[in-house]
Every structure is written in C-alpha cells, then in structure tokens.
C-alpha cells in the first residue's frame, strides 16, 4: 500500500499543468486504477478503514466499477458492516450475474451476518440476564414471604 501512496503522490505532482479533456480522462482512469490497487493492498493487510476509504474514492471516478464494488464490500465485511457489503455485492451481481467471486462473498457474508446477529443477541441477553434474574428472585421472595406468613 505504501507503493500505491507513492504512485498517487508522484502522479499528482506530475499533473500540475492544465490537462486537455482526453488527458484528464486518462489521468482519472490511472488514478482510479491506483486507488483500486491501494484498496486491495489495504484489504490484504486487513486495514479495513483505509481499504474502504480507497475503494470509496475509486468509486467516485467509476461508480459501477466491479473491482471497486467488490473491494469496498470486502472492507465493509472486515468492519462488520454486513448489510452495506451485501448491498454492494447485490449491485455487482445485478451488473454481472456471472461474477462467481461476488456470489461466493455474498453467501459468506450472509452466513457471517447470521453468526454476528446471534452473537450480538447472546451478548445482549448475557448483559441483561443478571438484573432480570434479580428482579424475578426479588418478586418470588416477596411472594414466598407472603405465603409463609399467612
């Protein structure tokens, strides 16, 4: 990813003069390619936030770019943002139904999303259970006292 940072800096420093329309299009394409490669490098390093940032920036140049959508989905999964990742993958599959990698990743995140929701529910129940148990115990203790004393 450092190399892609250097490539982007070099590209930006070279482009100081006013560009023609054709040159500007080539510049934007090159910038998009560098950002896509940077996103892939960050995702490999599991630096999900920077991978997401690079993919988002690449998608500003090419909103329907398959690699950009896929790499953003990978970063979103790494950040446990499953519904957003699923949206990108569904969009990608709609554009290219033959993209096997997108189908595999979508199946993967649907399974991971279920596991995440179950873990979240277990944690929520685990946190509230002691106070709930205490309320029930107090309630039955009051009732037991009433029953014993009558």
C-alpha positions in Angstrom: 0.0 0.0 0.0 3.0 2.3 0.5 3.9 1.9 -3.1 0.4 3.0 -4.2 0.6 6.0 -1.9 3.9 6.9 -3.6 2.4 6.3 -7.0 -0.5 8.6 -6.3 1.8 11.3 -4.9 4.0 11.1 -8.0 1.1 11.2 -10.3 -0.4 14.2 -8.6 3.0 16.1 -8.5 3.5 15.5 -12.3 0.0 16.7 -13.1 0.5 20.4 -12.4 -0.4 21.9 -15.7 -3.8 22.2 -17.3 -4.9 19.0 -18.9 -6.9 18.6 -22.1 -10.2 16.6 -21.8 -8.6 13.4 -23.1 -5.6 13.8 -20.8 -7.9 14.4 -17.9 -9.9 11.3 -18.7 -6.6 9.2 -18.8 -5.5 10.9 -15.5 -8.7 9.9 -13.8 -8.6 6.4 -15.1 -5.0 6.0 -13.9 -6.0 7.5 -10.5 -8.9 5.1 -10.2 -6.6 2.1 -11.0 -4.1 3.2 -8.4 -6.9 3.6 -5.8 -8.3 0.1 -6.6 -4.9 -1.4 -6.1 -4.4 0.5 -2.9 -7.8 -0.8 -1.7 -6.7 -4.3 -2.5 -3.4 -3.8 -0.7 -5.1 -2.4 2.4 -7.6 -5.2 2.5 -4.8 -7.8 2.3 -3.3 -6.1 5.3 -6.7 -6.1 7.0 -6.6 -2.3 7.3 -10.3 -2.2 6.6 -10.9 1.5 7.2 -8.2 2.6 4.7 -9.3 -0.1 2.3 -12.8 1.3 2.5 -11.6 4.8 2.0 -9.5 3.9 -1.1 -12.4 1.9 -2.6 -14.9 4.8 -2.0 -12.5 7.2 -3.7 -12.0 4.9 -6.6 -15.8 4.6 -7.0 -16.1 8.4 -7.3 -14.2 8.1 -10.6 -16.1 4.9 -11.7 -19.3 4.3 -9.7 -20.0 1.0 -11.5 -16.6 -0.5 -11.3 -16.8 -4.2 -10.4 -13.4 -4.3 -8.6 -14.3 -1.1 -6.7 -17.6 -2.5 -5.5 -16.1 -5.9 -4.6 -13.1 -4.3 -2.7 -15.5 -2.0 -0.8 -17.6 -5.0 0.1 -14.5 -6.8 1.4 -13.6 -3.8 3.5 -17.1 -3.5 4.8 -17.2 -7.2 5.8 -13.9 -6.6 7.7 -15.6 -3.7 9.6 -18.7 -6.0 10.3 -20.9 -3.8 8.2 -22.6 -6.7 6.6 -25.8 -5.1 5.2 -23.8 -2.4 3.3 -21.5 -5.1 1.9 -24.5 -7.1 0.9 -25.9 -4.1 -1.0 -22.6 -3.7 -2.9 -22.5 -7.4 -3.8 -26.1 -7.5 -4.9 -25.5 -4.4 -7.1 -22.4 -6.1 -8.5 -24.2 -9.4 -9.2 -27.0 -7.4 -10.9 -24.5 -5.8 -13.2 -22.6 -9.1 -13.8 -24.6 -12.2 -12.9 -21.6 -14.4 -13.8 -19.3 -12.9 -11.2 -18.6 -16.1 -9.1 -16.4 -14.3 -6.6 -19.3 -11.9 -5.8 -21.7 -14.8 -5.4 -19.2 -16.6 -3.0 -18.6 -13.5 -0.9 -22.4 -12.8 -0.7 -23.0 -16.3 0.6 -20.1 -15.9 3.0 -21.4 -12.6 4.5 -25.0 -13.9 4.7 -23.6 -16.7 6.9 -21.3 -14.4 8.9 -24.1 -11.9 9.3 -26.3 -14.5 10.9 -23.5 -15.5 13.3 -22.8 -11.9 14.1 -26.5 -11.2 14.9 -26.6 -14.4 17.1 -23.5 -13.3 19.0 -24.9 -9.8 19.4 -28.1 -11.3 20.8 -26.2 -13.6 23.1 -24.2 -10.7 24.4 -27.3 -8.5 24.9 -29.1 -11.3 26.8 -26.0 -12.0 28.8 -25.7 -8.4 29.9 -29.4 -8.1 30.9 -29.8 -11.5 32.4 -28.3 -10.8 35.9 -30.6 -7.9 36.5 -33.6 -9.8 35.1 -32.8 -12.7 37.4 -32.5 -10.4 40.3 -35.9 -8.9 39.6 -37.5 -12.4 39.4 -35.8 -13.5 42.5 -37.0 -10.5 44.4 -40.5 -10.9 43.2 -40.6 -14.6 44.2 -39.0 -13.8 47.5 -41.8 -11.3 48.3 -44.4 -13.8 47.2 -42.7 -16.6 49.3 -42.8 -14.3 52.4 -46.5 -13.6 51.8 -47.2 -17.3 51.5 -45.2 -18.3 54.6 -46.7 -15.6 56.8 -50.4 -16.2 56.2 
